[in-house]
Amino acid sequence: MIVWISFFAVVLIILALDLGVFNKTPHIISTKEASKWTAIWVTISFLFSGVIYWIYDNNYISNPDELKPLAASIKFITGYLIELSLSVDNIFVIAIIFSAFKIPQKYQHRVLFWGILGAIVFRGLMIFFGVMLIHKFFWATYLFGFFLIFTAMKMLFTSGDEKFEPKKSFVYKSLKKIMPISNHIDHEHFFVKRRHITAATPLFVALVVIEVMDVVFAIDSVPAILAITSDPFLVLSSNIFAILGLRSMYFFLANMLEKFSYLEFSLIAILSFVGLKMLLHEFVEIPEWASLLFIALSLLVGIVVSLRMSKQNPKKTEI
């Protein structure tokens, strides 16, 4: 319990510093600032794998899978890379949502901050039930495996021209029925008062749509990391670190997503790999280092090919 409480205390302190100190005043986050924070978050995440080693080496937390310290660290990094890679699609959808509701750039960070708090809660619940299913029902592992392969095949054969339209979504239409929605943005406020009526601003609407879409994406990402480990602390901590770095990664990549169009094939390869790993876990034991190597190489190949192709076909695209 001490480890769990300490971990969540650190996360809350980080979030408090983020909103109360580093981003106290709403401002447009430049690519330079975003790249700096992206590097910081990735570095912190990799350094935390050393903390994982120390925790498991000293048995400071329950270890249901009886993992050795090095194996636990590798599983954390592998899970973190999976979550980070699957965040690319999430970033694209977030960019579309901000564009649809015309959210000014200087207020986007505030929306993402509160979105992350909600994402941590919802991911935590999904991970809890996912781990419980795997530990109680042996067939849950095969169910998750089939689902991941189905998702990978759907990504491979579905046309990329299909666009998500937030204002036509079920979430937006349902929200309009529940509460008044104002088209007016009042600085960084989520609600405004007009003629004795409290109405939601586009910032709040964007927040709700982003939150729901994150839950949808988590349906893919949570089973993917459960293929690596069912240890609750490793699954949750790797998820949270990926989510914490999502904001800076969004501001870094939002206007460059077209340059990484081939990264989708890396995601398909990763989802297929972890899906097959779940289905064949009774017959084939894949070492932790091999899983990490495959995922890292898949991401590297996707990034290199995307950058090379974007140089050959230069195309300016802004979201």
C-alpha positions as CSV (number, residue, x, y, z in Angstrom):
1,M,0.0,0.0,0.0
2,I,2.9,2.4,0.7
3,V,4.2,2.0,-2.9
4,W,0.7,2.5,-4.4
5,I,0.0,5.6,-2.2
6,S,3.5,7.0,-2.9
7,F,3.1,6.5,-6.6
8,F,-0.3,8.3,-6.8
9,A,1.0,11.1,-4.5
10,V,3.9,11.7,-6.9
11,V,1.4,11.8,-9.9
12,L,-0.8,14.3,-8.1
13,I,2.1,16.5,-7.2
14,I,3.3,16.4,-10.9
15,L,-0.2,17.4,-12.1
16,A,-0.5,20.2,-9.5
17,L,2.9,21.6,-10.6
18,D,1.9,21.3,-14.2
19,L,-1.3,23.3,-13.9
20,G,-0.4,25.5,-11.0
21,V,3.2,26.4,-11.8
22,F,4.4,25.6,-15.4
23,N,1.1,26.3,-17.1
24,K,-0.5,28.7,-14.7
25,T,-1.1,31.3,-17.5
26,P,-2.8,30.0,-20.6
27,H,-0.4,30.3,-23.6
28,I,0.2,28.9,-27.0
29,I,2.7,26.0,-26.6
30,S,5.4,26.2,-29.2
31,T,6.9,23.2,-31.0
32,K,10.1,23.9,-29.1
33,E,8.5,23.9,-25.7
34,A,6.5,20.8,-26.6
35,S,9.6,18.9,-27.8
36,K,11.4,19.8,-24.6
37,W,8.6,18.5,-22.4
38,T,8.2,15.4,-24.6
39,A,11.9,14.6,-24.1
40,I,11.5,15.2,-20.3
41,W,8.5,12.9,-20.0
42,V,10.2,10.1,-22.0
43,T,13.4,10.4,-19.9
44,I,11.4,10.3,-16.6
45,S,9.5,7.3,-17.8
46,F,12.7,5.4,-18.7
47,L,14.3,6.4,-15.4
48,F,11.2,5.1,-13.6
49,S,12.1,1.6,-14.9
50,G,15.1,1.9,-12.5
51,V,12.6,2.6,-9.7
52,I,10.6,-0.5,-10.8
53,Y,13.8,-2.6,-10.6
54,W,14.4,-1.3,-7.0
55,I,10.8,-1.9,-5.9
56,Y,10.8,-5.5,-7.2
57,D,14.3,-6.2,-6.0
58,N,13.4,-5.3,-2.5
59,N,9.9,-6.9,-2.6
60,Y,8.2,-3.6,-1.7
61,I,5.1,-4.6,-3.6
62,S,3.1,-7.8,-4.2
63,N,4.5,-9.8,-7.1
64,P,1.7,-12.1,-8.4
65,D,3.7,-13.2,-11.4
66,E,6.9,-13.7,-9.4
67,L,8.8,-11.4,-11.7
68,K,12.5,-10.8,-11.3
69,P,13.5,-7.1,-11.0
70,L,15.1,-6.9,-14.5
71,A,12.0,-8.7,-16.1
72,A,9.7,-6.2,-14.3
73,S,11.7,-3.2,-15.6
74,I,11.6,-4.6,-19.2
75,K,7.9,-5.3,-19.0
76,F,7.3,-1.7,-17.8
77,I,9.3,-0.2,-20.7
78,T,7.6,-2.5,-23.2
79,G,4.1,-1.6,-21.9
80,Y,5.0,2.1,-21.9
81,L,6.1,1.9,-25.6
82,I,2.9,0.1,-26.5
83,E,0.8,2.8,-24.9
84,L,2.9,5.6,-26.3
85,S,2.6,4.1,-29.9
86,L,-1.1,3.6,-29.6
87,S,-1.5,7.2,-28.5
88,V,-0.7,8.4,-32.1
89,D,-4.3,7.7,-33.3
90,N,-5.6,9.4,-30.1
91,I,-3.6,12.5,-30.9
92,F,-5.1,12.7,-34.4
93,V,-8.6,12.5,-33.0
94,I,-7.8,15.1,-30.4
95,A,-6.6,17.4,-33.1
96,I,-9.8,16.9,-35.1
97,I,-12.0,17.6,-32.0
98,F,-10.1,20.9,-31.2
99,S,-10.5,22.0,-34.8
100,A,-14.2,21.1,-35.0
101,F,-15.1,23.1,-31.8
102,K,-12.6,25.9,-32.7
103,I,-10.7,25.7,-29.4
104,P,-8.0,28.4,-29.3
105,Q,-4.5,26.9,-29.0
106,K,-3.8,28.7,-25.7
107,Y,-6.7,26.9,-24.0
108,Q,-6.0,23.4,-25.4
109,H,-3.6,22.5,-22.7
110,R,-6.2,23.2,-20.0
111,V,-8.7,20.8,-21.7
112,L,-6.1,18.1,-22.1
113,F,-5.1,18.5,-18.4
114,W,-8.6,17.7,-17.1
115,G,-8.9,15.1,-19.8
116,I,-5.9,13.3,-18.4
117,L,-7.3,13.2,-14.9
118,G,-10.5,11.5,-16.3
119,A,-8.3,9.2,-18.4
120,I,-6.4,8.0,-15.3
121,V,-9.6,7.2,-13.5
122,F,-11.2,5.3,-16.5
123,R,-8.0,3.5,-17.4
124,G,-7.6,2.5,-13.8
125,L,-11.1,0.9,-13.7
126,M,-10.6,-0.8,-17.1
127,I,-7.2,-2.2,-15.9
128,F,-8.7,-3.4,-12.7
129,F,-11.5,-5.4,-14.4
130,G,-9.1,-6.6,-17.2
131,V,-6.6,-8.0,-14.7
132,M,-9.4,-9.5,-12.6
133,L,-10.8,-11.3,-15.8
134,I,-7.4,-12.7,-16.8
135,H,-6.7,-14.0,-13.2
136,K,-10.2,-15.5,-12.8
137,F,-11.1,-16.8,-16.3
138,F,-8.4,-18.4,-18.4
139,W,-10.4,-17.8,-21.6
140,A,-10.2,-14.0,-21.1
141,T,-6.6,-14.1,-22.4
142,Y,-7.8,-15.7,-25.7
143,L,-10.7,-13.3,-25.9
144,F,-8.3,-10.3,-25.6
145,G,-5.9,-11.9,-28.1
146,F,-8.6,-12.4,-30.8
147,F,-9.9,-8.8,-30.2
148,L,-6.4,-7.3,-30.8
149,I,-5.9,-9.3,-34.0
150,F,-9.4,-8.3,-35.2
151,T,-8.5,-4.6,-34.4
152,A,-5.2,-4.9,-36.3
153,M,-7.0,-6.4,-39.4
154,K,-9.6,-3.7,-39.2
155,M,-6.9,-1.0,-39.3
156,L,-5.2,-2.8,-42.2
157,F,-8.3,-3.1,-44.4
158,T,-10.3,-0.1,-43.4
159,S,-10.0,2.9,-45.7
160,G,-8.0,5.7,-44.1
161,D,-10.3,8.3,-45.7
162,E,-13.0,7.8,-43.1
163,K,-13.0,10.9,-40.9
164,F,-14.3,11.3,-37.4
165,E,-16.8,14.2,-37.2
166,P,-17.2,15.3,-33.5
167,K,-20.3,17.4,-34.1
168,K,-22.1,14.4,-35.7
169,S,-21.1,12.1,-32.9
170,F,-23.5,10.4,-30.5
171,V,-21.6,12.0,-27.6
172,Y,-22.2,15.6,-28.9
173,K,-25.8,15.0,-29.8
174,S,-26.5,13.4,-26.4
175,L,-24.8,16.2,-24.5
176,K,-27.0,18.8,-26.3
177,K,-30.1,17.0,-25.0
178,I,-28.8,17.0,-21.5
179,M,-27.6,20.6,-21.1
180,P,-27.5,24.0,-22.9
181,I,-24.4,24.5,-25.0
182,S,-23.0,27.9,-25.8
183,N,-21.0,28.6,-29.0
184,H,-19.1,31.4,-27.1
185,I,-15.7,30.7,-25.5
186,D,-15.3,32.7,-22.3
187,H,-11.5,32.6,-21.7
188,E,-10.6,29.2,-20.1
189,H,-14.0,28.6,-18.4
190,F,-15.9,25.4,-19.0
191,F,-19.3,27.0,-18.2
192,V,-20.8,30.4,-18.8
193,K,-23.9,32.1,-17.4
194,R,-26.2,33.7,-19.9
195,R,-29.6,35.1,-18.8
196,H,-29.7,33.0,-15.7
197,I,-28.9,29.9,-17.7
198,T,-25.6,28.0,-17.1
199,A,-24.4,26.7,-20.4
200,A,-21.4,24.5,-21.3
201,T,-18.7,26.2,-23.4
202,P,-17.0,24.5,-26.4
203,L,-14.1,23.7,-24.0
204,F,-16.3,21.5,-21.9
205,V,-17.9,19.9,-24.9
206,A,-14.4,19.1,-26.4
207,L,-13.4,17.7,-23.0
208,V,-16.3,15.3,-22.8
209,V,-15.8,14.1,-26.4
210,I,-12.1,13.6,-25.8
211,E,-12.8,11.7,-22.6
212,V,-15.2,9.3,-24.4
213,M,-12.8,8.8,-27.3
214,D,-10.0,8.0,-24.8
215,V,-12.2,5.2,-23.3
216,V,-12.8,3.9,-26.9
217,F,-9.0,3.8,-27.6
218,A,-8.4,2.2,-24.2
219,I,-10.4,-0.8,-25.3
220,D,-7.5,-1.5,-27.7
221,S,-4.6,-0.4,-25.5
222,V,-5.5,-2.0,-22.2
223,P,-5.7,-5.6,-23.7
224,A,-2.5,-4.9,-25.6
225,I,-0.5,-4.2,-22.4
226,L,-2.2,-7.1,-20.6
227,A,-0.5,-9.3,-23.2
228,I,2.8,-8.2,-21.8
229,T,2.0,-8.5,-18.1
230,S,-1.0,-8.9,-15.8
231,D,0.8,-7.3,-12.9
232,P,-1.5,-4.4,-11.8
233,F,1.3,-2.0,-10.8
234,L,3.2,-2.4,-14.0
235,V,0.1,-2.1,-16.2
236,L,-1.2,1.0,-14.4
237,S,2.1,2.8,-14.0
238,S,3.1,2.3,-17.7
239,N,-0.4,3.5,-18.7
240,I,-0.2,6.6,-16.5
241,F,3.3,7.6,-17.7
242,A,2.1,7.3,-21.3
243,I,-1.0,9.4,-20.5
244,L,1.1,12.1,-18.6
245,G,3.3,12.5,-21.7
246,L,0.4,12.6,-24.1
247,R,-0.2,16.4,-23.8
248,S,3.3,17.5,-24.8
249,M,3.4,14.8,-27.4
250,Y,0.1,16.2,-28.9
251,F,1.5,19.7,-29.2
252,F,4.7,18.3,-30.7
253,L,3.0,16.1,-33.3
254,A,-0.4,17.8,-34.0
255,N,0.8,19.6,-37.0
256,M,3.2,16.9,-38.2
257,L,0.9,13.9,-38.2
258,E,1.0,13.6,-42.0
259,K,4.7,13.0,-41.8
260,F,4.1,9.9,-39.7
261,S,1.4,8.3,-41.9
262,Y,3.3,5.0,-42.2
263,L,3.4,4.6,-38.4
264,E,0.0,3.1,-38.6
265,F,1.6,-0.1,-40.1
266,S,3.8,-0.2,-37.0
267,L,0.7,-0.1,-34.8
268,I,-0.8,-2.9,-36.9
269,A,2.3,-5.0,-36.4
270,I,2.4,-4.4,-32.7
271,L,-1.3,-5.2,-32.1
272,S,-0.9,-8.4,-34.2
273,F,2.2,-9.4,-32.3
274,V,0.7,-8.9,-28.8
275,G,-2.6,-10.6,-30.0
276,L,-0.7,-13.7,-31.2
277,K,1.4,-13.7,-28.0
278,M,-1.8,-13.9,-25.9
279,L,-3.3,-16.7,-28.1
280,L,-0.1,-18.8,-28.1
281,H,1.1,-18.1,-24.6
282,E,0.4,-21.8,-23.7
283,F,2.7,-23.1,-26.5
284,V,5.3,-20.4,-27.1
285,E,7.1,-18.4,-24.4
286,I,8.5,-15.2,-25.8
287,P,11.3,-13.6,-23.6
288,E,10.7,-10.1,-22.3
289,W,13.7,-8.7,-24.2
290,A,12.3,-10.2,-27.5
291,S,8.9,-8.4,-27.0
292,L,10.6,-5.1,-26.2
293,L,13.0,-5.5,-29.2
294,F,10.1,-6.2,-31.7
295,I,8.0,-3.3,-30.5
296,A,11.0,-0.9,-30.5
297,L,12.0,-2.0,-34.0
298,S,8.4,-1.7,-35.3
299,L,8.2,1.9,-34.0
300,L,11.7,2.8,-35.4
301,V,11.0,1.3,-38.8
302,G,7.6,3.1,-39.0
303,I,9.2,6.5,-38.0
304,V,12.1,6.1,-40.5
305,V,9.9,5.1,-43.4
306,S,7.4,7.9,-42.7
307,L,10.1,10.6,-42.6
308,R,11.7,9.3,-45.8
309,M,8.4,9.2,-47.6
310,S,7.4,12.6,-46.4
311,K,10.7,14.0,-47.8
312,Q,10.0,12.4,-51.2
313,N,6.4,13.7,-51.2
314,P,6.5,17.1,-49.3
315,K,3.1,18.1,-48.3
316,K,2.1,20.9,-45.8
317,T,-0.8,19.9,-43.7
318,E,-2.1,21.7,-40.6
319,I,-4.9,20.5,-38.4
